Amino acid sequence: MIDGLDRIDRNILKHLQANGRLTNAELAERVHVSAATCHRRTQRLFADGFIAAVRAHVAPVKVNRATLVMVGVVLDRSTPQSFADFEAAIRDLDLVIDCHLVAGDFDYFLKIRVRDITDFNKLHAETLIALPGVRQTRTFFVMKEVRDAMPLEF
């Protein structure tokens, strides 16, 4: 058992990760409980923070964001204020899908979706290198997405 989750709760989470559009009745049938029990448990999973959100996975090609770029960022200082300034600025960039503070050679890794290399070059030249505290960036263009946004196993 994980932090109060029993087999039914874990099964609900598994099915919702695979298909967040399931109706309560469909979900209840798949986890072998009544619709009322399923609804109550699902609401508790939301309330307790086990389900953070339900959203659609949009096809990047269909919205003209087929190019995936990973960017390692090194800041000029490693202080709480420089991290806070960078993080505040990065939250305003819509093309940045993910931003992670990491240990190692970089301070942050950014996952960015753009139209093409030209689009990224413009973003890099006009925005990324001008972010607060940025000393260096290293860019990795993704050639093939092997696994992305996979469901959590628990």
SETIPA-257355 format. One record per residue: residue number from 0; residue in three letters; chain; y negated, x, z negated of N, C-alpha, C in turn. Coordinates in nm, 2 decimals. Atoms other than C-alpha are relative to their C-alpha. Example, Ala and Ser with C-alpha at 12.3 -4.5 7.8 and 13.67 -1.06 7.14 Angstrom:
+-----+-----+-------+--------+--------+--------+--------+--------+--------+--------+--------+--------+
!   n ! res ! chain !    n.Y !    n.X !    n.Z !   ca.Y !   ca.X !   ca.Z !    c.Y !    c.X !    c.Z !
+-----+-----+-------+--------+--------+--------+--------+--------+--------+--------+--------+--------+
!   0 ! ALA !     A !   0.12 !   0.09 !   0.00 !   0.45 !   1.23 !  -0.78 !  -0.12 !   0.09 !   0.00 !
!   1 ! SER !     A !   0.11 !  -0.09 !   0.00 !   0.11 !   1.37 !  -0.71 !  -0.11 !  -0.08 !  -0.08 !
+-----+-----+-------+--------+--------+--------+--------+--------+--------+--------+--------+--------+
This chain:
+-----+-----+-------+--------+--------+--------+--------+--------+--------+--------+--------+--------+
!   n ! res ! chain !    n.Y !    n.X !    n.Z !   ca.Y !   ca.X !   ca.Z !    c.Y !    c.X !    c.Z !
+-----+-----+-------+--------+--------+--------+--------+--------+--------+--------+--------+--------+
!   0 ! MET !     A !   0.12 !   0.08 !   0.00 !   0.00 !   0.00 !   0.00 !  -0.12 !   0.09 !   0.00 !
!   1 ! ILE !     A !   0.13 !  -0.07 !  -0.02 !  -0.35 !   0.13 !   0.10 !  -0.11 !  -0.08 !  -0.07 !
!   2 ! ASP !     A !   0.11 !   0.06 !   0.07 !  -0.62 !   0.04 !  -0.15 !   0.00 !  -0.15 !   0.00 !
!   3 ! GLY !     A !  -0.02 !   0.14 !   0.01 !  -0.49 !  -0.31 !  -0.21 !   0.04 !  -0.07 !   0.13 !
!   4 ! LEU !     A !  -0.04 !   0.07 !  -0.12 !  -0.38 !  -0.38 !   0.15 !   0.15 !  -0.01 !   0.00 !
!   5 ! ASP !     A !  -0.14 !   0.02 !  -0.01 !  -0.04 !  -0.53 !   0.18 !   0.04 !   0.00 !   0.15 !
!   6 ! ARG !     A !  -0.05 !  -0.01 !  -0.14 !   0.18 !  -0.55 !   0.49 !  -0.07 !  -0.11 !   0.09 !
!   7 ! ILE !     A !   0.07 !   0.10 !  -0.08 !   0.01 !  -0.87 !   0.61 !  -0.14 !   0.04 !   0.03 !
!   8 ! ASP !     A !   0.13 !  -0.05 !  -0.02 !  -0.34 !  -0.73 !   0.57 !   0.00 !   0.11 !   0.11 !
!   9 ! ARG !     A !  -0.01 !  -0.11 !  -0.10 !  -0.24 !  -0.41 !   0.76 !   0.04 !  -0.06 !   0.14 !
!  10 ! ASN !     A !  -0.04 !   0.06 !  -0.13 !  -0.08 !  -0.63 !   1.03 !  -0.12 !  -0.07 !   0.06 !
!  11 ! ILE !     A !   0.12 !   0.07 !  -0.05 !  -0.40 !  -0.84 !   1.06 !  -0.09 !   0.11 !   0.07 !
!  12 ! LEU !     A !   0.09 !  -0.10 !  -0.06 !  -0.60 !  -0.52 !   1.11 !   0.05 !   0.06 !   0.13 !
!  13 ! LYS !     A !  -0.07 !  -0.06 !  -0.12 !  -0.35 !  -0.38 !   1.36 !  -0.03 !  -0.09 !   0.12 !
!  14 ! HIS !     A !   0.01 !   0.10 !  -0.11 !  -0.37 !  -0.70 !   1.57 !  -0.15 !  -0.01 !   0.05 !
!  15 ! LEU !     A !   0.14 !   0.01 !  -0.03 !  -0.75 !  -0.72 !   1.55 !  -0.05 !   0.12 !   0.07 !
!  16 ! GLN !     A !   0.04 !  -0.12 !  -0.07 !  -0.79 !  -0.36 !   1.66 !   0.04 !   0.00 !   0.14 !
!  17 ! ALA !     A !  -0.05 !   0.01 !  -0.13 !  -0.58 !  -0.43 !   1.96 !  -0.07 !  -0.10 !   0.09 !
!  18 ! ASN !     A !   0.06 !   0.11 !  -0.07 !  -0.75 !  -0.75 !   2.05 !  -0.09 !  -0.08 !  -0.09 !
!  19 ! GLY !     A !   0.09 !   0.06 !   0.09 !  -1.06 !  -0.86 !   1.86 !  -0.04 !  -0.14 !   0.04 !
!  20 ! ARG !     A !   0.03 !   0.13 !  -0.05 !  -1.08 !  -1.18 !   2.07 !   0.11 !  -0.11 !  -0.04 !
!  21 ! LEU !     A !  -0.10 !   0.10 !   0.04 !  -0.77 !  -1.34 !   1.91 !  -0.06 !  -0.11 !  -0.08 !
!  22 ! THR !     A !   0.05 !   0.11 !   0.09 !  -0.84 !  -1.68 !   1.76 !   0.08 !   0.01 !  -0.13 !
!  23 ! ASN !     A !  -0.06 !   0.00 !   0.13 !  -0.75 !  -1.73 !   1.40 !   0.15 !  -0.06 !   0.01 !
!  24 ! ALA !     A !  -0.14 !   0.06 !  -0.02 !  -0.45 !  -1.95 !   1.51 !   0.09 !   0.10 !   0.06 !
!  25 ! GLU !     A !  -0.08 !  -0.10 !  -0.06 !  -0.32 !  -1.68 !   1.74 !   0.03 !   0.11 !  -0.09 !
!  26 ! LEU !     A !  -0.02 !  -0.11 !   0.09 !  -0.36 !  -1.41 !   1.48 !   0.10 !  -0.05 !  -0.11 !
!  27 ! ALA !     A !  -0.09 !   0.05 !   0.11 !  -0.19 !  -1.63 !   1.21 !   0.14 !   0.00 !   0.05 !
!  28 ! GLU !     A !  -0.14 !   0.01 !  -0.06 !   0.11 !  -1.68 !   1.44 !   0.06 !   0.14 !   0.01 !
!  29 ! ARG !     A !  -0.05 !  -0.13 !  -0.02 !   0.14 !  -1.31 !   1.51 !   0.03 !   0.07 !  -0.13 !
!  30 ! VAL !     A !  -0.03 !  -0.06 !   0.13 !   0.13 !  -1.21 !   1.15 !   0.08 !  -0.08 !  -0.09 !
!  31 ! HIS !     A !  -0.10 !   0.09 !   0.07 !   0.35 !  -1.50 !   1.04 !  -0.05 !  -0.05 !  -0.13 !
!  32 ! VAL !     A !   0.05 !   0.07 !   0.11 !   0.12 !  -1.68 !   0.80 !  -0.07 !  -0.12 !   0.05 !
!  33 ! SER !     A !   0.07 !   0.12 !  -0.04 !  -0.06 !  -2.01 !   0.80 !  -0.14 !   0.04 !   0.05 !
!  34 ! ALA !     A !   0.14 !  -0.02 !  -0.05 !  -0.40 !  -2.04 !   0.97 !  -0.10 !   0.02 !  -0.11 !
!  35 ! ALA !     A !   0.09 !  -0.01 !   0.11 !  -0.57 !  -2.10 !   0.64 !   0.01 !   0.13 !  -0.08 !
!  36 ! THR !     A !  -0.02 !  -0.13 !   0.06 !  -0.41 !  -1.79 !   0.48 !  -0.06 !   0.11 !   0.08 !
!  37 ! CYS !     A !   0.05 !  -0.10 !  -0.09 !  -0.50 !  -1.58 !   0.78 !  -0.15 !   0.00 !   0.00 !
!  38 ! HIS !     A !   0.14 !   0.01 !   0.01 !  -0.86 !  -1.70 !   0.77 !  -0.05 !   0.06 !  -0.13 !
!  39 ! ARG !     A !   0.05 !  -0.05 !   0.13 !  -0.90 !  -1.63 !   0.40 !   0.02 !   0.15 !   0.00 !
!  40 ! ARG !     A !  -0.03 !  -0.15 !   0.00 !  -0.74 !  -1.28 !   0.44 !  -0.10 !   0.07 !   0.09 !
!  41 ! THR !     A !   0.09 !  -0.06 !  -0.09 !  -0.95 !  -1.20 !   0.74 !  -0.15 !   0.01 !  -0.06 !
!  42 ! GLN !     A !   0.13 !   0.00 !   0.06 !  -1.27 !  -1.30 !   0.56 !  -0.01 !   0.10 !  -0.11 !
!  43 ! ARG !     A !   0.00 !  -0.10 !   0.11 !  -1.17 !  -1.09 !   0.26 !  -0.01 !   0.14 !   0.06 !
!  44 ! LEU !     A !   0.00 !  -0.13 !  -0.07 !  -1.11 !  -0.79 !   0.50 !  -0.14 !   0.04 !   0.04 !
!  45 ! PHE !     A !   0.14 !  -0.02 !  -0.03 !  -1.47 !  -0.83 !   0.63 !  -0.08 !   0.02 !  -0.12 !
!  46 ! ALA !     A !   0.08 !  -0.01 !   0.13 !  -1.62 !  -0.88 !   0.28 !   0.03 !   0.13 !  -0.07 !
!  47 ! ASP !     A !  -0.03 !  -0.12 !   0.07 !  -1.44 !  -0.58 !   0.14 !  -0.02 !   0.13 !   0.09 !
!  48 ! GLY !     A !   0.04 !  -0.11 !  -0.08 !  -1.55 !  -0.36 !   0.43 !   0.11 !   0.06 !   0.08 !
!  49 ! PHE !     A !  -0.11 !  -0.05 !  -0.08 !  -1.21 !  -0.30 !   0.59 !  -0.03 !  -0.02 !   0.15 !
!  50 ! ILE !     A !   0.04 !   0.02 !  -0.14 !  -1.34 !  -0.45 !   0.92 !  -0.15 !   0.01 !   0.00 !
!  51 ! ALA !     A !   0.14 !  -0.03 !   0.00 !  -1.68 !  -0.30 !   0.99 !  -0.07 !  -0.09 !   0.11 !
!  52 ! ALA !     A !   0.07 !   0.07 !  -0.11 !  -1.75 !  -0.49 !   1.32 !   0.11 !  -0.04 !   0.10 !
!  53 ! VAL !     A !  -0.08 !   0.04 !  -0.11 !  -1.59 !  -0.67 !   1.61 !  -0.09 !   0.00 !   0.12 !
!  54 ! ARG !     A !   0.09 !  -0.01 !  -0.12 !  -1.73 !  -0.58 !   1.95 !   0.08 !   0.03 !   0.12 !
!  55 ! ALA !     A !  -0.06 !  -0.02 !  -0.13 !  -1.65 !  -0.55 !   2.32 !   0.00 !   0.15 !   0.03 !
!  56 ! HIS !     A !  -0.01 !  -0.13 !  -0.06 !  -1.54 !  -0.23 !   2.48 !  -0.04 !  -0.01 !   0.14 !
!  57 ! VAL !     A !   0.05 !   0.02 !  -0.14 !  -1.76 !  -0.22 !   2.79 !   0.05 !   0.12 !   0.09 !
!  58 ! ALA !     A !  -0.04 !  -0.10 !  -0.10 !  -1.63 !  -0.03 !   3.10 !  -0.12 !   0.08 !   0.04 !
!  59 ! PRO !     A !   0.12 !  -0.08 !  -0.04 !  -1.87 !   0.26 !   3.15 !  -0.03 !   0.00 !   0.14 !
!  60 ! VAL !     A !   0.02 !   0.00 !  -0.14 !  -1.82 !   0.26 !   3.52 !  -0.08 !  -0.12 !   0.05 !
!  61 ! LYS !     A !   0.06 !   0.13 !  -0.04 !  -1.93 !  -0.10 !   3.55 !  -0.15 !  -0.01 !  -0.04 !
!  62 ! VAL !     A !   0.14 !   0.00 !   0.04 !  -2.26 !  -0.03 !   3.37 !  -0.08 !   0.13 !   0.03 !
!  63 ! ASN !     A !   0.06 !  -0.12 !  -0.06 !  -2.34 !   0.29 !   3.56 !  -0.02 !   0.11 !  -0.11 !
!  64 ! ARG !     A !  -0.01 !  -0.11 !   0.10 !  -2.25 !   0.53 !   3.27 !   0.13 !   0.07 !   0.00 !
!  65 ! ALA !     A !  -0.14 !  -0.05 !  -0.02 !  -1.94 !   0.69 !   3.41 !   0.01 !   0.14 !  -0.05 !
!  66 ! THR !     A !   0.00 !  -0.14 !   0.04 !  -2.03 !   1.05 !   3.31 !   0.00 !   0.01 !  -0.15 !
!  67 ! LEU !     A !  -0.01 !  -0.03 !   0.15 !  -1.92 !   1.15 !   2.96 !  -0.03 !   0.14 !  -0.02 !
!  68 ! VAL !     A !   0.04 !  -0.13 !   0.03 !  -2.08 !   1.45 !   2.81 !   0.01 !   0.02 !  -0.15 !
!  69 ! MET !     A !   0.00 !  -0.03 !   0.14 !  -2.02 !   1.62 !   2.48 !  -0.10 !   0.12 !  -0.02 !
!  70 ! VAL !     A !   0.10 !  -0.10 !   0.02 !  -2.30 !   1.83 !   2.34 !   0.01 !   0.06 !  -0.14 !
!  71 ! GLY !     A !   0.01 !  -0.06 !   0.13 !  -2.28 !   2.08 !   2.06 !  -0.15 !   0.04 !  -0.03 !
!  72 ! VAL !     A !   0.13 !  -0.03 !   0.03 !  -2.61 !   2.12 !   1.88 !  -0.01 !   0.10 !  -0.12 !
!  73 ! VAL !     A !   0.03 !  -0.09 !   0.11 !  -2.73 !   2.41 !   1.66 !  -0.14 !  -0.02 !  -0.04 !
!  74 ! LEU !     A !   0.14 !   0.01 !   0.05 !  -3.04 !   2.36 !   1.44 !  -0.05 !   0.13 !  -0.04 !
!  75 ! ASP !     A !   0.06 !  -0.12 !   0.03 !  -3.28 !   2.63 !   1.36 !   0.01 !   0.03 !  -0.15 !
!  76 ! ARG !     A !  -0.01 !  -0.02 !   0.15 !  -3.24 !   2.57 !   0.98 !   0.11 !  -0.10 !  -0.05 !
!  77 ! SER !     A !  -0.10 !   0.08 !   0.07 !  -2.97 !   2.43 !   0.76 !  -0.05 !  -0.05 !  -0.13 !
!  78 ! THR !     A !   0.06 !   0.05 !   0.12 !  -3.17 !   2.23 !   0.52 !   0.01 !  -0.15 !   0.00 !
!  79 ! PRO !     A !  -0.01 !   0.14 !   0.00 !  -3.15 !   1.87 !   0.41 !  -0.11 !  -0.07 !   0.08 !
!  80 ! GLN !     A !   0.11 !   0.06 !  -0.07 !  -3.49 !   1.80 !   0.56 !   0.02 !   0.01 !   0.15 !
!  81 ! SER !     A !  -0.02 !  -0.02 !  -0.14 !  -3.40 !   1.95 !   0.90 !   0.11 !  -0.09 !   0.05 !
!  82 ! PHE !     A !  -0.10 !   0.09 !  -0.04 !  -3.08 !   1.75 !   0.91 !  -0.05 !  -0.15 !   0.01 !
!  83 ! ALA !     A !   0.06 !   0.14 !   0.01 !  -3.27 !   1.43 !   0.81 !  -0.09 !  -0.02 !   0.12 !
!  84 ! ASP !     A !   0.09 !   0.01 !  -0.11 !  -3.53 !   1.49 !   1.08 !   0.07 !  -0.02 !   0.13 !
!  85 ! PHE !     A !  -0.08 !   0.01 !  -0.12 !  -3.27 !   1.55 !   1.35 !   0.07 !  -0.14 !   0.01 !
!  86 ! GLU !     A !  -0.08 !   0.12 !   0.00 !  -3.06 !   1.25 !   1.25 !  -0.09 !  -0.12 !   0.02 !
!  87 ! ALA !     A !   0.10 !   0.11 !  -0.02 !  -3.37 !   1.02 !   1.24 !  -0.04 !  -0.01 !   0.15 !
!  88 ! ALA !     A !   0.03 !  -0.01 !  -0.15 !  -3.46 !   1.13 !   1.60 !   0.11 !  -0.05 !   0.08 !
!  89 ! ILE !     A !  -0.12 !   0.02 !  -0.08 !  -3.11 !   1.10 !   1.73 !   0.03 !  -0.15 !   0.00 !
!  90 ! ARG !     A !  -0.03 !   0.15 !   0.00 !  -3.08 !   0.73 !   1.62 !  -0.08 !  -0.08 !   0.10 !
!  91 ! ASP !     A !   0.08 !   0.07 !  -0.10 !  -3.35 !   0.64 !   1.87 !   0.04 !   0.02 !   0.14 !
!  92 ! LEU !     A !  -0.04 !  -0.03 !  -0.13 !  -3.16 !   0.77 !   2.17 !   0.12 !  -0.08 !   0.04 !
!  93 ! ASP !     A !  -0.11 !   0.10 !  -0.04 !  -2.96 !   0.49 !   2.33 !   0.12 !   0.06 !   0.07 !
!  94 ! LEU !     A !  -0.10 !  -0.06 !  -0.08 !  -2.76 !   0.72 !   2.56 !   0.10 !   0.08 !  -0.09 !
!  95 ! VAL !     A !  -0.09 !  -0.07 !   0.09 !  -2.61 !   0.90 !   2.25 !   0.09 !  -0.11 !  -0.06 !
!  96 ! ILE !     A !  -0.10 !   0.10 !   0.05 !  -2.29 !   0.70 !   2.17 !   0.04 !   0.04 !  -0.15 !
!  97 ! ASP !     A !  -0.05 !  -0.05 !   0.13 !  -2.18 !   0.92 !   1.87 !  -0.08 !   0.12 !  -0.03 !
!  98 ! CYS !     A !   0.06 !  -0.13 !   0.05 !  -2.34 !   1.19 !   1.66 !   0.07 !   0.03 !  -0.13 !
!  99 ! HIS !     A !  -0.07 !  -0.04 !   0.12 !  -2.14 !   1.38 !   1.40 !  -0.04 !   0.13 !  -0.05 !
! 100 ! LEU !     A !   0.03 !  -0.12 !   0.07 !  -2.24 !   1.64 !   1.15 !   0.14 !   0.07 !  -0.01 !
! 101 ! VAL !     A !  -0.12 !  -0.07 !   0.00 !  -1.97 !   1.91 !   1.18 !  -0.01 !   0.13 !  -0.07 !
! 102 ! ALA !     A !   0.00 !  -0.14 !   0.05 !  -1.86 !   2.24 !   1.02 !   0.04 !   0.09 !   0.11 !
! 103 ! GLY !     A !  -0.04 !  -0.10 !  -0.10 !  -1.82 !   2.55 !   1.23 !  -0.12 !   0.05 !   0.08 !
! 104 ! ASP !     A !   0.10 !  -0.06 !  -0.08 !  -2.02 !   2.69 !   1.52 !  -0.12 !  -0.08 !   0.03 !
! 105 ! PHE !     A !   0.11 !   0.10 !  -0.03 !  -2.23 !   2.38 !   1.57 !  -0.04 !  -0.08 !  -0.13 !
! 106 ! ASP !     A !   0.03 !   0.09 !   0.11 !  -2.42 !   2.16 !   1.33 !   0.04 !  -0.15 !   0.03 !
! 107 ! TYR !     A !  -0.03 !   0.13 !  -0.04 !  -2.37 !   1.84 !   1.53 !   0.07 !   0.00 !   0.14 !
! 108 ! PHE !     A !  -0.06 !   0.03 !  -0.14 !  -2.16 !   1.71 !   1.82 !  -0.05 !  -0.14 !   0.04 !
! 109 ! LEU !     A !   0.04 !   0.12 !  -0.06 !  -2.30 !   1.44 !   2.04 !   0.09 !  -0.05 !   0.11 !
! 110 ! LYS !     A !  -0.07 !   0.06 !  -0.11 !  -2.11 !   1.21 !   2.27 !  -0.10 !  -0.09 !   0.07 !
! 111 ! ILE !     A !   0.11 !   0.07 !  -0.08 !  -2.34 !   1.09 !   2.55 !   0.06 !  -0.05 !   0.13 !
! 112 ! ARG !     A !  -0.04 !   0.06 !  -0.13 !  -2.28 !   0.86 !   2.84 !  -0.13 !  -0.01 !   0.09 !
! 113 ! VAL !     A !   0.11 !   0.01 !  -0.10 !  -2.50 !   0.90 !   3.15 !   0.05 !  -0.04 !   0.14 !
! 114 ! ARG !     A !  -0.03 !   0.04 !  -0.14 !  -2.51 !   0.80 !   3.52 !   0.08 !   0.12 !   0.07 !
! 115 ! ASP !     A !  -0.05 !  -0.11 !  -0.07 !  -2.44 !   1.15 !   3.65 !  -0.06 !   0.13 !  -0.05 !
! 116 ! ILE !     A !   0.05 !  -0.13 !   0.05 !  -2.52 !   1.52 !   3.61 !  -0.15 !   0.01 !   0.01 !
! 117 ! THR !     A !   0.15 !   0.00 !  -0.01 !  -2.88 !   1.47 !   3.73 !  -0.06 !  -0.07 !  -0.11 !
! 118 ! ASP !     A !   0.05 !   0.08 !   0.12 !  -2.93 !   1.20 !   3.47 !   0.01 !   0.08 !  -0.13 !
! 119 ! PHE !     A !  -0.01 !  -0.08 !   0.12 !  -2.80 !   1.43 !   3.20 !  -0.10 !   0.12 !   0.00 !
! 120 ! ASN !     A !   0.10 !  -0.11 !  -0.01 !  -3.02 !   1.73 !   3.32 !  -0.14 !  -0.05 !  -0.04 !
! 121 ! LYS !     A !   0.13 !   0.05 !   0.04 !  -3.32 !   1.51 !   3.28 !  -0.01 !  -0.03 !  -0.15 !
! 122 ! LEU !     A !   0.00 !   0.03 !   0.14 !  -3.22 !   1.39 !   2.94 !   0.00 !   0.13 !  -0.08 !
! 123 ! HIS !     A !   0.00 !  -0.13 !   0.07 !  -3.15 !   1.75 !   2.83 !  -0.13 !   0.06 !   0.00 !
! 124 ! ALA !     A !   0.13 !  -0.07 !  -0.01 !  -3.47 !   1.89 !   2.96 !  -0.12 !  -0.07 !  -0.07 !
! 125 ! GLU !     A !   0.11 !   0.08 !   0.06 !  -3.70 !   1.61 !   2.84 !   0.02 !  -0.04 !  -0.14 !
! 126 ! THR !     A !  -0.03 !   0.06 !   0.13 !  -3.53 !   1.50 !   2.52 !   0.08 !   0.08 !  -0.09 !
! 127 ! LEU !     A !  -0.09 !  -0.06 !   0.10 !  -3.24 !   1.68 !   2.37 !  -0.06 !   0.13 !  -0.06 !
! 128 ! ILE !     A !   0.05 !  -0.13 !   0.05 !  -3.40 !   2.03 !   2.35 !  -0.13 !  -0.01 !  -0.08 !
! 129 ! ALA !     A !   0.13 !   0.02 !   0.07 !  -3.72 !   1.88 !   2.21 !   0.02 !  -0.08 !  -0.13 !
! 130 ! LEU !     A !  -0.03 !   0.07 !   0.13 !  -3.54 !   1.70 !   1.92 !  -0.04 !   0.10 !  -0.12 !
! 131 ! PRO !     A !   0.04 !  -0.08 !   0.11 !  -3.66 !   1.82 !   1.58 !   0.11 !   0.11 !  -0.04 !
! 132 ! GLY !     A !  -0.09 !  -0.11 !   0.05 !  -3.51 !   2.16 !   1.48 !   0.10 !   0.05 !   0.09 !
! 133 ! VAL !     A !  -0.11 !  -0.05 !  -0.09 !  -3.29 !   2.21 !   1.78 !  -0.03 !   0.14 !   0.05 !
! 134 ! ARG !     A !   0.01 !  -0.14 !  -0.04 !  -3.24 !   2.58 !   1.84 !   0.08 !   0.03 !   0.13 !
! 135 ! GLN !     A !  -0.09 !  -0.03 !  -0.11 !  -2.95 !   2.57 !   2.09 !   0.09 !  -0.12 !   0.02 !
! 136 ! THR !     A !  -0.10 !   0.10 !  -0.03 !  -2.72 !   2.33 !   2.27 !   0.10 !   0.06 !   0.09 !
! 137 ! ARG !     A !  -0.11 !  -0.03 !  -0.10 !  -2.39 !   2.37 !   2.45 !   0.06 !  -0.12 !   0.05 !
! 138 ! THR !     A !  -0.04 !   0.13 !  -0.07 !  -2.28 !   2.11 !   2.70 !   0.14 !   0.02 !   0.06 !
! 139 ! PHE !     A !  -0.14 !   0.01 !  -0.05 !  -1.93 !   2.01 !   2.79 !   0.01 !  -0.13 !   0.08 !
! 140 ! PHE !     A !  -0.02 !   0.12 !  -0.08 !  -1.88 !   1.77 !   3.08 !   0.15 !  -0.04 !   0.00 !
! 141 ! VAL !     A !  -0.13 !   0.05 !   0.01 !  -1.57 !   1.56 !   3.03 !   0.06 !  -0.02 !   0.14 !
! 142 ! MET !     A !  -0.06 !   0.01 !  -0.13 !  -1.34 !   1.59 !   3.33 !   0.10 !  -0.12 !   0.00 !
! 143 ! LYS !     A !  -0.10 !   0.11 !   0.00 !  -1.08 !   1.33 !   3.22 !   0.00 !  -0.05 !  -0.15 !
! 144 ! GLU !     A !  -0.02 !   0.06 !   0.13 !  -1.07 !   1.09 !   2.92 !   0.15 !  -0.03 !  -0.02 !
! 145 ! VAL !     A !  -0.14 !   0.02 !   0.02 !  -0.72 !   1.12 !   2.79 !   0.03 !  -0.11 !  -0.11 !
! 146 ! ARG !     A !   0.00 !   0.10 !   0.10 !  -0.77 !   0.92 !   2.47 !  -0.14 !  -0.03 !  -0.05 !
! 147 ! ASP !     A !   0.14 !   0.03 !   0.05 !  -1.08 !   0.73 !   2.36 !   0.01 !  -0.13 !  -0.08 !
! 148 ! ALA !     A !   0.01 !   0.12 !   0.08 !  -1.15 !   0.48 !   2.09 !   0.14 !  -0.06 !  -0.03 !
! 149 ! MET !     A !  -0.14 !   0.05 !   0.03 !  -0.78 !   0.45 !   1.99 !   0.00 !  -0.07 !  -0.14 !
! 150 ! PRO !     A !  -0.01 !   0.07 !   0.12 !  -0.69 !   0.21 !   1.71 !   0.04 !   0.10 !  -0.11 !
! 151 ! LEU !     A !  -0.04 !  -0.08 !   0.12 !  -0.65 !   0.37 !   1.36 !   0.14 !  -0.04 !  -0.04 !
! 152 ! GLU !     A !  -0.14 !   0.03 !   0.06 !  -0.29 !   0.40 !   1.23 !  -0.01 !   0.02 !  -0.15 !
! 153 ! PHE !     A !   0.00 !  -0.01 !   0.14 !  -0.23 !   0.34 !   0.87 !   0.13 !  -0.06 !  -0.06 !
+-----+-----+-------+--------+--------+--------+--------+--------+--------+--------+--------+--------+
